[in-house]
Amino acid sequence: MGYIKYISEENVKKLLGRRFPLGLKRVINLLDQYLNHLDDNGDPLPGELLFHNISKKRNRDVSEFAKVDADMVLELNSLSKKLTIDLRDYRVHPQFARDYKERRVVLHILIKDVDKTTWAIHLPLQSLMVGFGDPMLGYHCYGHGISFLDDNGQPKEENEVFYCGITKRGWLTRMTEHFRDIKGNSNKTFHKLWREYLGDTNVLLNSELIALNHSYEAAMGWEEWIVEKYMAKNRSLNMIPGGFAGRGAYSCQNKISDLAGENSIALGQSSFLYFANQSRHGIKNPMIEKLWQDDKYYAKVIGNRENTFSFNEVIKIRQMADKGYDAKQIGRHLGITALKRITNLLSGKTYKRM
């Protein structure tokens, strides 16, 4: 069979942007080559996705995809300049299969940079293929996640946290706005946490386009459901409920703000942050409280504050003390003039969890 053009360059540009590490053309060509390789070897996957795209039976308003269950992993290594591709086929390994309603072929793009945090972009492969139609019509439903890795580099699912949202302007536009806030001084929980972990090699940052072409009602319903789901598990970075429930919470906040004589809160700000500022005791955010109990998170935050020892400095001070150095000698060696900080550390008054 001859070479088939599976990937739509126009859709790739709309959903991944015109600029991409190692070049967008290389990504498109590799995906096309791999899909043709699968087809040449008798795998029906490429044909099933293409046929479903051009089929008039596909329900575009609810982002329906072919019920083919697999993950395609594209890895970009900035050091070696290599692109590699792999198929995780759950048709062959049904023990890892998704629920039937969630089945689709997801493209995972892992962008690895030396000594930097790995960023993973996830989106339905079908949306990048010929025949899908305009991916910018309707609403995009997206999520950003932070995964904490174990000693083997695998995500610890119980520690993953998520921010979810919807937009009609395209998920790349909204992502650009989020990243601008992350680089700035935004105090929103999602922005602060992402900013704290940039550069941490023990963390995986995730951005996923989950659904597209949704109607307003369908998108709002999805956002309300997904945010409620993660809030119930204490794994949500959203500051207010999603969808129509969130609009009610936002309206309530504005009424309280007017009564208090304060400025109205911008959409997306946290009810937790607002009420904590009004209360002497504040209100705990269960997600952040849980993270704060994690020793690695504690060490990361404490080490990034001014006038505090980093994790490596704490270890070095203890190692020198074990070798018989006193506080004065340690301070001279490490350039620390406030010796009380060293003695407090060594006596256990401070840095107990580091």
N, C-alpha and C positions, 0 to 999 in steps of 0.2 A: 504493500500500500504506500502511496506517495506521502510526502511531508504535509502535515496538516497544521494550519495556523490556529492554535487553540486560544492563545492569550491576546486580549484586546489591549493594545498600547494605550488607547485613550482612557480606558477604565483604570489601568494601572496608574497613569498620571493623576487621575482624579482621586484615587484612594490612597496612593502612596506618595504622591508629590512628584515634581519634575526632577528634583535633586535627590539622589540616593547614594549611600556609600557604595563604592566600587562601580557605580554607574547603573542607571536604570535599564539600559539596553542589555547589559550582561544578565541582569535578573530575568528580564523577559525572555531572552534567548535560551537561558538554562531551563526555565519552566517549560517552554515550548519543546525543547529537545527531550526533556524527561517525559512529558506526556506522550510524545511520539514514540519514545522507547517503550513505554508501558503498552501502548497500542500495538506496536510491532511484535510484542511478546505475548499478545493475546489477552491482555488485561482489559476488561470492558469499562473500567473506571473513566477514562477520558471521554469515550463515546457516550456513556450514560450522563455525564455532566453536561456535555455539549447538547445532547438531545433534549435534556430537561430544560436547558436555557431557551431553546428555540420552540419548545412545545407551548401551545396555547393553553395547556392545562395548568401551567404554573401560576400560582396565586402570588402575584407580585406585591400586592398590598400588605402581605404579612411576611414578606421575605422568605418565601418557601424555597427550600433547596432539595435536591435529589437525596433520597435516603441511602446514600453511600457513606459508610462510616470509616474514615481514615484521617490521618494527620500527615501532612507533607511538611518536612522540616528543611528550611533553607538557611544555611549558616554562612555568615559573612565574617571573615577573619581579616581585620585591618592590618595585622602584622604581615601575614603571609600573602595577603591579597587574593586569597583563595575563596571560591564559592563551592560549597558542597550541598548536595540534596539527598534526602532520604525519605522513604515512605514508611509510616507506621500503620500497618494495615489491620484493622480490627475485624475485617471480614475473615481473616485467617486466624486472628487471636480474639475470639468473641468474649473471652473473660474480661477484656478491657473495653468492651463496646459501650457506647453511650446509650441512654434511653432512646427509644425509637423516635420520639418527637424531636430530639436534639441531634439526630444523626445528620452529618454533613461532612464534607472534606474541608478541613481547616488548614490554611497555610500559616506556618509559624516561621517567622523570619528572626533569627538570632543574630544580633549585631554585637560582635565581641571585639573589644579593644583592650590592649595590653594594660594591666593594672588599673582597669576601670570597671565600672558596673556593667554587666551585660544587660542589654535592652532587648526585649522580645516583643515583636509586633505580630498580632494574630488577626486574621480575617478570613472569611469564607473564600476558598479558591474560586468557586463558581462565579463570584462577583467580578473577578478579573478576566473571565473568559468571554469569548465571542458569543453574541446572542443574548447576553444577560439584560441588555437594555441600559438605560441611563442610571448609574448607581447614585446619582445626586438627587433624583426625584424623591420626594417625601422626606421622612425623618431618619436620621442615623441614631442607632442605640449603641452606646460604647461604654467601655470600662477601662479603668487604669488600676493596676494592682502592684503590690509590693510583696515579694516572696522572700522569706528568709531561708537560706540554704544550710543544710547540715554539713558534716565533715566530708561527705562524699560529693558535695556540690549539688545535691538533690533538694528541691523545695520541700520545706516542712509545712504541709498543708494546714496544720492547726494554727500556724502563725501568719498565714496569708491574710492581707487586708485589701479592701477594694473601695474604689470610688466609681460610681456609675452615673451616667447622664444621657440626655438626648439632645439633638440639635437638628435644625433644618438647614443650617448653613454649611454642613459638611464636617465630618469628624476631624479632618486635618485643620480646618480653621479654628475649631474649638480647642484642639490640642495645642495649637500655636499660642492661643490665649492663656491656656493653663501653664504652659512652659514659660511664658513671659512672666506670669505671676510667681512661678517657682523661682525664677532667677531674681525676682524682685524681693519685696519685703512682705508678701502676703502672709497673713497669720492664719489662714484657713488650714485646718488640720491636714488635708490632703497635700497642699502645697508645702507646708512645713516639713512633713514627714518625708516626702519625695526629695526635698532639698537636703535634708539631713543625711540621706543614704546615697546621694550621688557620689560616686567614687569608691563605694564600698564593694569589694569583690565578693563578699559573702551574701550579697543580695541580688535578686533578679527583679528588674523593673519590667512591668508588662503593660502593653496598650493593646486593647482588642476592640475591633469593630464587630459587634455581635449580630446586629440585624440592620437592614437598610430597606428603603422604599416603604417604610411604615407610614400609615396615616397618623394624624395627630392623636386620635383617641387610642390607637393601638400602641403608639410610642409612650404615651402617658401611663397607660395600663401596665406596660412592660417595666417602666421605671419605678412605678409604685411597688410592683411585685418584687423586683430584684433588690431594691434598697431595703424593703421590709425583711426580705430573706436574710441579708447579711447583717442587718441591725439585730435581728433575733439571735444571731450567732456571735454577736459582739465582734464582727469582723468588717464593719462598714466605716468608711472614712467620710461618708456623706454627713452633712451637718444637720439636715432636716429630712423628713420623709420625702420619698420621690413621688412624681406624678401629681395627681389631683390632691392627694393627702398632703403633699408638700406645699401646695398652694394655700391650703387651709392653714397650715402651720405658719407660713409666711405672713398671711393676712392677720393671724392672731398676734404675731410678733409686732406688726406695725401698730395694732390697736394698743398693745401694752406700752409700746414706745411713745405713742402720742400721749397717753395718760401720764407717763413719767416725764414728759417734756423733753425727751431725747430725740435725736435724729433717727429717721427710719433706717432699718437695717437693710443692706444690699442683699439682693437675691443670692442665695447660696451660703450666706453667713450662718453660723451655728446657733441654734437655740441654746445649746450648752454654753457657748461663749457669752451670749447676750445675758442670760440669767445669772451666770457666774459673776459677771461684772456688776450686777445689781445686788448680789447677795454677799453678806459678810463671809459665809462659809463656802459659797459656790456650789455647783452641782457637778458631780463627777461624770466624765465621759468614760463609759465602761471599756471602750476600745483602747483609749490611751492609758487608762488605769491598768489594763491587762498588759500592755506593752511595757509600761513602766516597771512592772514586776519582772520583766525579762532582763537578766543580768547584762546581756549583750547590748540591749537597747539603752539600759541605764549607763553603761560604760561609754557608749557612743555619745549620748547627750551630755553627760558630765564632762567628758574629754574635750568637747567642742566649745565649752563655755570659757570665757576669759577668767584668768586668775585661778584656774584649776589645773590639776595634773592630768595629762593624758593617760590612757591605759598603759602605754609603753613606759612612761615616766614612773608610774606607780610600781610596775614590775622591777624597773631598774633600781629604784630606791630600796625596795625590799631585798633585792639580791645583794646590794652593797651592804645593807645592814646585816644580812646573814653571814657576810664575809668579815664582819667585825668593824666596819666603818661606823663612826658616830655621826650624829646629825650635822655637825659642823663640817666634817670631811666630805659628807655626801653633798651638802650645799655648795661647797667650794668646787667640787668635781663637776656638778651639774649646773652651776651658775644660779643657784637658788639662794636668795638673800634672807627670805623670811623663814628662819629655821623652825619656828613654831608649827608651820604647815607640815614640815617633815616629821617632827616629834608627834604631832597629832595623828599622822598617818601610821607611824610605827606603833603607836600605843593602841590603835584600833578605834580611835574616836572618829576618824573620817575614812572614807573610801573602803568601807567594810565589804562592799559587794564587787570590788574590782581586784 
